[in-house]
Amino acid sequence: MRYQQKAMCLISEVSFRPRVLQQNGIHRRSNAILMSGIQELSRQWFGIIRQRAQQSLDQLDSAADCRSPAELLAVQGSFVCDSLEHLLEDSAYLAQLTAQVTLDAAHAVSTRRASYFQEP
């Protein structure tokens, strides 16, 4: 009786291994998609930082050219409005990119899982 139980456990373990290996393939694929997405996000993030730093320097130059407090106040107000506008645009863009990366990874997993469950 004991040997039968051990044999059944070994048989079920052997039949379970291909599924585990295939699931590991699914996880590797989704991880690869996520990693490439994170790289793209970081590239975009640093591009945005570079653009905003350049804009800040340009606005600082225009603030240095002001000849009266009224001009300086107008430039500062414009700077604040532009900064907030860019913050909202950049945040929306990065959120959209993050959602796309997540959807791509989820699609890869669901496609692989669907083919996994359809196999005999």
C-alpha positions in Angstrom: 0.0 0.0 0.0 2.8 2.4 0.9 4.6 1.7 -2.3 1.5 2.4 -4.3 1.1 5.8 -2.7 4.7 6.7 -3.5 4.3 5.5 -7.1 1.2 7.6 -7.5 2.9 10.6 -6.1 5.9 10.1 -8.5 3.5 9.7 -11.5 1.6 12.8 -10.6 4.9 14.7 -10.2 6.2 13.6 -13.6 2.9 14.6 -15.3 2.9 18.0 -13.5 6.5 19.0 -14.6 5.6 20.0 -18.2 3.0 22.3 -16.9 5.4 23.9 -14.4 8.0 24.3 -17.2 5.4 25.9 -19.5 4.2 28.2 -16.7 7.8 29.3 -16.1 8.0 30.1 -19.8 4.9 32.3 -19.4 6.4 34.1 -16.5 9.7 34.6 -18.3 7.9 36.1 -21.3 5.8 38.4 -19.2 8.9 39.5 -17.2 10.8 40.2 -20.5 7.9 42.4 -21.7 7.7 44.2 -18.3 11.5 44.8 -18.3 11.5 46.2 -21.8 8.6 48.4 -20.8 10.4 49.6 -17.7 13.4 50.5 -19.9 11.2 52.4 -22.3 9.6 54.2 -19.3 12.9 55.2 -17.9 14.1 56.5 -21.3 11.0 58.6 -21.6 11.3 59.8 -18.0 14.9 61.0 -18.5 13.9 62.6 -21.8 11.2 64.5 -20.0 13.7 65.6 -17.3 16.1 66.8 -20.0 13.4 68.8 -21.7 12.1 70.4 -18.5 15.7 71.3 -17.4 16.3 73.0 -20.7 13.0 74.9 -20.5 13.8 75.9 -16.9 17.2 77.3 -18.1 15.5 79.2 -20.9 12.9 80.7 -18.5 15.7 81.6 -16.1 17.4 83.5 -18.9 14.2 85.3 -19.7 13.8 86.1 -16.0 17.4 87.5 -16.0 16.4 89.8 -18.8 13.6 91.5 -16.9 14.0 95.2 -16.2 11.2 95.7 -13.7 9.5 93.8 -10.9 6.3 93.7 -13.0 8.1 91.9 -15.8 9.7 89.5 -13.4 6.4 88.7 -11.8 4.9 88.1 -15.3 7.7 85.8 -16.2 7.4 83.9 -12.9 3.7 83.5 -13.4 4.2 82.2 -16.9 6.8 79.8 -15.6 4.5 78.4 -12.9 1.6 78.0 -15.4 3.9 76.3 -18.0 5.4 74.0 -15.3 2.0 72.9 -14.1 0.8 72.3 -17.7 3.9 70.2 -18.5 3.5 68.3 -15.3 0.0 67.2 -16.1 0.9 66.4 -19.7 4.0 64.4 -18.7 2.2 62.5 -16.0 -0.6 61.6 -18.3 1.8 60.4 -21.0 3.8 58.3 -18.5 0.6 56.8 -17.1 -0.6 55.9 -20.6 2.8 54.3 -21.3 2.7 52.4 -18.1 -0.8 51.1 -18.8 0.3 50.0 -22.3 3.2 48.1 -20.9 0.9 46.4 -18.4 -1.6 45.5 -21.1 1.1 44.1 -23.3 2.4 41.9 -20.5 -1.2 40.8 -19.5 -2.0 40.0 -23.2 1.2 37.9 -23.5 0.2 35.9 -20.3 -3.4 35.4 -21.4 -2.4 34.3 -24.9 0.1 31.8 -23.5 -2.3 30.6 -20.9 -5.1 30.1 -23.4 -2.8 28.0 -25.6 -1.7 26.2 -22.4 -5.2 25.1 -21.5 -6.1 24.2 -25.0 -3.4 21.6 -25.3 -4.4 18.0 -24.6 
